[in-house]
Amino acid sequence: MNYAQAYCLAEFPDSMDGDCCRLPLGHEGVHRCTHGLYWDNDPRKKMYLAGPMRGIKRYNLDAFIDAEEDLKSTYNIISPARHDLDLGLDVDRSLEEQGWDMNAIMTWDIQQVIDCDGVIVLPGWERSSGVAMELSIARTLGKPILLYPTMTELVNEPVAGEAQRIVYGARQAAYGPPSQDFERTGQIWGAILGTGPIPAHLVGLCMIAVKVSREVNGHKRDNLVDICGYALTLDILNDHE
């Protein structure tokens, strides 16, 4: 929140002028008075730094720090990696071993995306389910998304590109390889229909049919993304066989 015009009324009860008792908090442009009032006079745009962390050595910390150093003269960078370090993150141990509350972590991240002027994404973002969630929120709110280090804007991602990013990144991490997912689904369908297990490739084709039916009922971009995505999973199945 921006308190650029706020001053401590306990220090200056009759005026909104003066310097109050400003103390630096450790981030450029952000201050606190002795009475607990925060405000931000930083003219730079506040940008959330998004990138893959989990499953990468040292939580990809070096990439976050390097990008933050590179960008801080231009932007007020809000880094989840920096925040986690400030909270005592041990980069050589898993979050589970350290007893981290994932709900609290995700809540903080989401709130920063909402509060910031835009998002800057680090290389490898396509394979991160967390970044996918953050970008979805940023897009919904109409915030600019910049690709580091080129700083070009990520706009109008093609349907096929979004499908490829999801299938080979967040979706596969969440559901496992398509062969396993479709085989389980085929067994469930077969038990319901009393026909025996449905082959995995037929499950994929049926899912495409479901999405085609929904698109016929009414256009929605997600339908097209899912059609492309299921086609990609069928290609993965063919390679697996």
ZAMARGU-4260 file (C-alpha; in steps of 0.2 Angstrom, whole numbers, plus 5000, padded with zeros to 4 digits):
<rodrens>
0) 5000/5000/5000 | 5006/5017/4996 | 5007/5030/5010 | 5016/5043/5000 | 5006/5057/5008
5) 5005/5050/5026 | 5014/5057/5041 | 5013/5053/5059 | 5000/5063/5067 | 5006/5058/5084
10) 5022/5068/5080 | 5013/5082/5071 | 4995/5083/5077 | 4992/5100/5069 | 5000/5098/5052
15) 5003/5085/5038 | 5020/5093/5035 | 5037/5089/5042 | 5049/5074/5042 | 5042/5064/5057
20) 5054/5051/5064 | 5057/5041/5048 | 5068/5026/5050 | 5074/5015/5035 | 5067/4997/5035
25) 5080/4990/5024 | 5071/4992/5007 | 5075/5008/4997 | 5061/5021/4999 | 5051/5011/5012
30) 5051/5019/5029 | 5043/5018/5047 | 5041/5030/5060 | 5042/5026/5079 | 5024/5026/5080
35) 5022/5012/5068 | 5016/5021/5052 | 5023/5014/5036 | 5024/5023/5019 | 5033/5021/5003
40) 5040/5036/4993 | 5048/5025/4980 | 5044/5032/4963 | 5050/5016/4954 | 5036/5003/4949
45) 5034/4989/4961 | 5037/4973/4951 | 5035/4955/4958 | 5049/4943/4953 | 5042/4926/4949
50) 5052/4911/4945 | 5054/4892/4948 | 5060/4888/4965 | 5055/4871/4971 | 5064/4856/4964
55) 5079/4867/4959 | 5096/4867/4969 | 5096/4880/4982 | 5078/4885/4977 | 5085/4894/4962
60) 5091/4907/4975 | 5106/4913/4964 | 5095/4917/4949 | 5083/4927/4960 | 5097/4937/4968
65) 5106/4941/4952 | 5090/4947/4944 | 5086/4958/4959 | 5103/4966/4959 | 5102/4969/4940
70) 5084/4977/4941 | 5084/4986/4957 | 5090/5002/4950 | 5075/5003/4938 | 5061/4994/4948
75) 5057/4991/4966 | 5058/4972/4966 | 5047/4961/4977 | 5056/4944/4978 | 5048/4929/4986
80) 5065/4921/4987 | 5071/4937/4997 | 5056/4936/5008 | 5059/4917/5012 | 5077/4921/5016
85) 5071/4934/5028 | 5060/4922/5036 | 5075/4910/5039 | 5074/4898/5024 | 5088/4885/5024
90) 5092/4883/5006 | 5100/4866/5009 | 5084/4858/5017 | 5067/4854/5010 | 5052/4865/5015
95) 5044/4850/5023 | 5059/4847/5034 | 5059/4865/5040 | 5040/4864/5044 | 5035/4878/5032
100) 5017/4882/5030 | 5013/4882/5011 | 4997/4890/5013 | 5005/4905/5021 | 5019/4905/5008
105) 5006/4905/4994 | 4995/4918/5002 | 5010/4930/5004 | 5015/4927/4985 | 4997/4930/4979
110) 4995/4946/4989 | 5011/4953/4982 | 5006/4949/4964 | 4989/4959/4968 | 4998/4973/4976
115) 5012/4975/4963 | 5012/4985/4946 | 5017/4970/4936 | 5027/4954/4936 | 5044/4949/4930
120) 5047/4931/4926 | 5064/4922/4927 | 5070/4909/4914 | 5062/4892/4917 | 5045/4899/4923
125) 5036/4888/4910 | 5039/4873/4921 | 5033/4880/4937 | 5015/4877/4944 | 5018/4892/4956
130) 5022/4904/4942 | 5008/4898/4932 | 4996/4902/4946 | 5004/4920/4949 | 5003/4924/4930
135) 4985/4919/4929 | 4981/4931/4943 | 4992/4945/4935 | 4983/4942/4918 | 4966/4943/4926
140) 4971/4959/4934 | 4978/4966/4918 | 4996/4968/4925 | 5010/4968/4913 | 5021/4953/4913
145) 5040/4955/4907 | 5052/4941/4903 | 5069/4942/4911 | 5082/4946/4905 | 5076/4953/4888
150) 5062/4963/4897 | 5050/4960/4883 | 5032/4959/4887 | 5023/4942/4887 | 5007/4946/4878
155) 4994/4935/4869 | 5003/4918/4872 | 4997/4907/4858 | 4985/4893/4863 | 4997/4880/4858
160) 5011/4888/4868 | 5001/4888/4883 | 4996/4870/4881 | 5014/4865/4879 | 5019/4875/4894
165) 5005/4867/4905 | 5008/4849/4899 | 5027/4849/4901 | 5027/4859/4916 | 5013/4861/4930
170) 5001/4849/4924 | 5013/4834/4922 | 5020/4839/4939 | 5003/4838/4947 | 4995/4823/4939
175) 5010/4813/4934 | 5015/4805/4916 | 5000/4804/4905 | 5002/4786/4903 | 4999/4783/4922
180) 4985/4796/4923 | 4975/4789/4907 | 4977/4771/4912 | 4970/4775/4929 | 4956/4784/4921
185) 4953/4770/4909 | 4951/4758/4923 | 4939/4768/4932 | 4929/4771/4916 | 4929/4752/4912
190) 4923/4748/4929 | 4908/4760/4927 | 4904/4754/4910 | 4907/4736/4913 | 4918/4734/4898
195) 4935/4732/4906 | 4949/4745/4905 | 4948/4758/4892 | 4965/4760/4883 | 4975/4775/4888
200) 4975/4783/4870 | 4956/4781/4869 | 4954/4791/4885 | 4964/4805/4878 | 4953/4805/4862
205) 4937/4805/4873 | 4944/4820/4883 | 4947/4829/4867 | 4929/4825/4862 | 4923/4832/4878
210) 4932/4848/4875 | 4925/4849/4857 | 4908/4847/4864 | 4910/4862/4876 | 4918/4873/4863
215) 4903/4869/4851 | 4891/4875/4866 | 4901/4891/4868 | 4918/4897/4864 | 4931/4898/4878
220) 4949/4899/4876 | 4952/4886/4890 | 4943/4873/4878 | 4956/4876/4864 | 4970/4875/4876
225) 4964/4859/4883 | 4961/4851/4866 | 4979/4855/4861 | 4985/4849/4878 | 4976/4832/4876
230) 4984/4831/4858 | 5001/4833/4866 | 4998/4820/4879 | 4993/4808/4865 | 5009/4812/4857
235) 5018/4808/4873 | 5009/4791/4875 | 5014/4787/4857 | 5033/4790/4862 | 5030/4780/4878
240) 5024/4765/4868
</rodrens>
